[in-house]
Structures are given as structure tokens and as C-alpha cells.
Amino acid sequence: MNKAELKHKAKTTIDEAYSKISELEGKRDQITGDLISEFDEKINLLKAKGEELKMKISSYEDEGEDKWDEVKDILADSMESFKEGFAKLGKLF
């Protein structure tokens, strides 16, 4: 996968994550009590991971093709982290 394809995949991953976060935030009123603070904490953690991923991708913007191999690993780790976070949030409903 070349730099352009990785940039596109990273952007798609981030966009999908934020879309899912927005969707879950829309369901926040379906939970009650102590779960609300747990929900908010997990949502904020996912948002922070998204911002961290954006910053990492941005820091590689001017790097050559060879450095983007590192982005593949970062992207794979981030996608797994998002999946885990969404799974935990899904259990609150």
C-alpha cells in the first residue's frame, strides 16, 4: 500500500470512528445512573484516541514512502483500539 492509499485509509478510519461516536452520543439518553459517567468516560477516551491518530498521521505528512510503513502499524493498532472501545460502549446499552 502506498502513501496515498494509507492516507486515504487513515482518513476513512478516523471518519468512521467519529461517525460511530456521534451515533453512540445520540443514544446517550437511553442509559441511566452510573452508566452515564462510564459512557462519557469511554466516549472521551475514544475521541482522544481519534485526535491522537490524527496527530500521528499529520506528523508523517511530509515523510517519504518508507516512513509510511510505520503508519500501517499505527493504523492497525488504532483500528483495534477503536473496535475494543466501541464493543465496551455497546455493552452499556
Contacts in CASP RR format, 6 or more apart in sequence:
PFRMAT RR
TARGET T0000
AUTHOR 0000-0000-0000
METHOD contacts of the structure
MODEL  1
MNKAELKHKAKTTIDEAYSKISELEGKRDQITGDLISEFDEKINLLKAKG
EELKMKISSYEDEGEDKWDEVKDILADSMESFKEGFAKLGKLF
1 9 0 8 1.000
1 72 0 8 1.000
2 65 0 8 1.000
2 68 0 8 1.000
3 64 0 8 1.000
3 65 0 8 1.000
3 68 0 8 1.000
6 68 0 8 1.000
6 71 0 8 1.000
6 72 0 8 1.000
6 75 0 8 1.000
7 57 0 8 1.000
9 75 0 8 1.000
10 53 0 8 1.000
10 57 0 8 1.000
10 71 0 8 1.000
10 75 0 8 1.000
11 57 0 8 1.000
13 53 0 8 1.000
13 75 0 8 1.000
13 78 0 8 1.000
13 79 0 8 1.000
13 82 0 8 1.000
14 50 0 8 1.000
14 53 0 8 1.000
14 54 0 8 1.000
14 57 0 8 1.000
17 46 0 8 1.000
17 49 0 8 1.000
17 50 0 8 1.000
17 82 0 8 1.000
18 47 0 8 1.000
18 50 0 8 1.000
20 82 0 8 1.000
20 86 0 8 1.000
21 43 0 8 1.000
21 46 0 8 1.000
21 47 0 8 1.000
24 39 0 8 1.000
24 43 0 8 1.000
24 86 0 8 1.000
24 89 0 8 1.000
24 90 0 8 1.000
25 43 0 8 1.000
27 93 0 8 1.000
28 36 0 8 1.000
28 39 0 8 1.000
28 40 0 8 1.000
30 93 0 8 1.000
31 39 0 8 1.000
31 92 0 8 1.000
31 93 0 8 1.000
35 92 0 8 1.000
38 92 0 8 1.000
39 89 0 8 1.000
39 92 0 8 1.000
42 85 0 8 1.000
42 88 0 8 1.000
42 89 0 8 1.000
42 92 0 8 1.000
43 89 0 8 1.000
45 85 0 8 1.000
46 82 0 8 1.000
46 85 0 8 1.000
46 86 0 8 1.000
46 89 0 8 1.000
49 78 0 8 1.000
49 81 0 8 1.000
49 82 0 8 1.000
50 78 0 8 1.000
50 82 0 8 1.000
53 74 0 8 1.000
53 75 0 8 1.000
53 78 0 8 1.000
56 71 0 8 1.000
56 74 0 8 1.000
57 71 0 8 1.000
57 74 0 8 1.000
60 67 0 8 1.000
60 68 0 8 1.000
60 70 0 8 1.000
60 71 0 8 1.000
END
